[in-house]
Amino acid sequence: MPSLLRATIAGLKTYKLTVEGFGTYEVPEGKKLVLALEESGVDVSHRCGGNARCTTCRVKFHSEEPPMGKVEHDSLEEDGELGNFRLSCQSRMDRDMHVEVLMRASVEGWDPGIEVEA
């Protein structure tokens, strides 16, 4: 179904979020990807609380990627990781997305991290 015809949640446009190994979920437009993942039951890491400092909320896109902002770009470039993955704390749902979570808290042996602001 084309995104333009997608149902709404409480009057908000929604997009389809497909997560490798987990399933497909309807997510409101504008929600941070890291929060959409977490609210869908995926134990994505976010050790710095969504500030693009720790780079633990790593995802690989299997669909068109959303635009990358300066904060994410600079963080990934500084760590020598630009082009290797994206940060789910810096992406908002603005299209259907298909992602793979690269660092799950349960696999890494830690709690997901501090709360991420919406």
N, C-alpha and C positions, 0 to 999 in steps of 0.2 A: 504494500500500500504506500503510495507516495506520501512524503512527510507532510505535505500541505493538507492532506485529508486525515491526518492522525487525530485521534481523540484528544480531549483535553482533560486535565486533572484540575479541579477547582478553578476552571476558567483559564488555565495556562496551557499553552501549546506543549506537547510532549514529543520526545524523540525516543527511538529504540536504541537501547544500549545492549549489545551482545558482548558477553565476557567469556573468553575461551575457558572451557571446563566448568562453567557455572550456569549459563543460561542467558535468556534475553529478558530485558526489563523495560518498562515504560518510565521515562524520567522527565520531569518538568524542564522546560527550556530555561537556561541560565544557571542551573545547579552546577556546582563544582563537580568535576568528574570524580575526584577522590571521595566526596560525600555520597555521590550516586552509587559508587562501588560499595562503600561501607554499608549504606542503607539497604543494599541488595544482598547483603550477607557475605560479601567478599572481604576477607581480612587483609586489606591493602595496608602497607606500612605508611606512616606519615610522622616520622620521629620529630620533625621540627614544627609540627602543627600547621603545615601548609604555607610555609614562607620561602620555599625553593632553596633551602640551605642544605638539607641533608640528602636530598635526591633519592630517598627511599620509596617514594610513591611512584616508582617507575612503571610505565606501561609502553607496550609496543602496539601501534595501530595497525590493524588489518583492513582499514578503510581510510577514506580521505581524512587527513589530519586537520584539526582546527588551526587557526593562525597561532604562531608562537610570539609571545610578548617579550619585551626587553629583559625582564627579570629572569624568566626561564632561560632565554638565550644566553644571557651573561653567566648564569649559574652553571649551565651545561658546558659552555665554552671554557670557563675557569677550571672545571674539573676534567677537561679533555674528553668529554662525553657527547659533545654536540653531534647529532646525527645518529647516535646509538639508541636512544630511547627518549620518551617525553615524560614530563612530570604531570601526574594527574591532578595535583593541587593547583596547577596553573591553567588548566583547561576547563571551560564551561561548556555545558551541553548546548550546542548551537546547530546540531545536525545528528543524524543517526550515526552511531559509532560502534565499531567492532574492535575490541581491545583484548590484549593479553596482559595480565598483571605479572610483573617480573620479580617483585619482592613481596611475598606474603608474610605477614608477621608470624603466623604459626610455623611456617617453614624455617624462618630465620631464628626462631626461638625467643622472640621478644613480644612485648605488648605492642599494639599498633602505633602508639605515640600519643602526644598530647592532642587535645581537641582542636579540630580545624574549624575556623570561622566560616560561616556561610558566605 
